[in-house]
Amino acid sequence: MARDPAFDSMARHRKVKKEITEAHGALAQVRRALRAGGGGGEDGGGDGDGLVLVELCSGRGFVSLVLADAFPKARIYMIDRDTTMDVSHVETYGGARMSFHALDLHSTACEEFVRGVADDAETRGQTVVLVGVHLCGTLSHRAIELYERIERAVAIVVAPCCLPQRRRHDVFGFHCKDIARSIGNGVTPFQCWCTQLYFRLPLTSKRNMTIDHDVLSTQNTFLVARRPLDSALDALSISTPLSPSIVPGRSCAKWRLVK
């Protein structure tokens, strides 16, 4: 890629090393999710045959390019609302198996698109994994929401970024700074944000939160969830749904997790 003129703009990126380490961190977590039972067997996805990857808020596609290199037979969809980016390198490198789609992650159109990808993959016997690296503010929460709503998505890998900016008591995650301050002991707002997002992952999925010290950023936490393949779980009679909610208390720093 370094010698290919199509990737000149990416090679000149001032944080290219950080972007590459983040992409390889995401790759490691995708393989982990697949080995854990989300699909792809013990080799963590193999060559990607039967694998569909959807990168949310992809930007120019550092993560997608690394995934395409690791899984040469996978189908990869890139989603981002920025229509001004030059993404001509996507077709140059990935051909028909990679595509860019200009969609706002918060929009209904985006959810319908991802759902359509997942539905089509199921008819083909394919495994769908959602990936989002350094999703700013509420985008991380939205990515988890899509995973929760689109049941045919087998797994999700999310690396949260900056905290939500607005401070409203009735919106998820807008009081991480207050919570961190009340806890003390060196707990950072970012750690509180990642923890809230971790508990937002569906309880019916196998969940994991990992810090990747090889990522050249202080925001190097990955959240991973995958749905169980054990059909016996589907047969369980559950009187109350096992999906948690985080609701605000009377003061900004008192949130509670409820079922």
Helices and strands as residue ranges (DSSP letters): G 5-7, H 8-11, H 16-33, I 34-38, E 51-56, H 62-70, E 75-80, H 88-94, G 95-97, E 98-102, H 108-123, E 127-135, H 139-149, E 153-160, H 176-183, H 189-200, E 206-211, E 221-226, H 231-234, E 245-248, E 255-258
